[in-house]
Amino acid sequence: MSVEKKGEKFKCNICGNEVTVTQVGGGTLVCCDEDMEKVG
């Protein structure tokens, strides 16, 4: 899933890492070789 705006939250469904977007630069977030899921 692509990053669209500041403040979005993403989670890795494999290891549980969580990320909050602080600066939008486009692209997607990947962890454990899988796209991260947007949770907020």
Secondary structure, DSSP 8 states (H G I E B T S, - for coil): -B--STT-EEE-TTT--EEE-SS--SSB-EETTEE-EE--
